[in-house]
Amino acid sequence: MEIFSGTEGESASRAGRFQLHRVPGPAPRLRICYTPPMLIVPYEPARAEIRVVNSRFIASLEPVASAEAARAFIARIRSEFPDATHHVPAYVLGGGNTVTEYCSDDGEPSGTAGRPLLAVLKGSGLGDAAIVVTRYFGGTLLGTGGLVKAYSEAGKTVLALARRASLVETGKFELELPYRLFDRFQILAEGLGGAIAERSFGEGVRLAVDLPLSARYDFEAALTSLSSGTVRARLVSTRLARIPA
């Protein structure tokens, strides 16, 4: 039995919010800024194992950004445990109003493995996450209720170990500073959730800074204040990044 909803590879549509930001200058004005909400995702892979009446249930969790990545993860677990009896997968992609879900019983009785595992994953509140529960049969049948409980418990166990992160849209900003402003700029950037990704030293300090885009206008305003309007940052690229919760 398999269930599927949504469109594979479809990006999540997430409702955000709009904020007013005051732009400093000789004639201060307001600028409307769209801030997307944060999706909570796994920060890194995790693994846990439980035993139920001599059967081993090994639960592996992975952050995944697409259906292709989820399928590759499932295939990798199958290759890692080629002699296992079952590999039961479940994954959730995206968040908000558009979510892609998938699960499979992988040969277990219908409804006893994939659906319970998917329900546990959805209940965790995580998006962009995949779990595979690998079973080594221990010689004793667990029955329908026993299987539901075992796969659910394996999923809950690995989710309890998982570190969480916020998936946020970040921008890479480039700028050049006078040396005298460098220390204060570091404090400014870190205070807004930014991190210096690159630096080089010449007549001034050339920097590349990774920063949540939701903080862009606060960053630009603070930089204007710090440098008395002499330094501007240039946005050169954007990406989605996992920020530890």
Order of alpha helices (4+ residues) and beta strands (2+ residues): beta-beta-beta-beta-beta-beta-alpha-beta-beta-alpha-beta-alpha-beta-alpha-beta-beta-alpha-beta
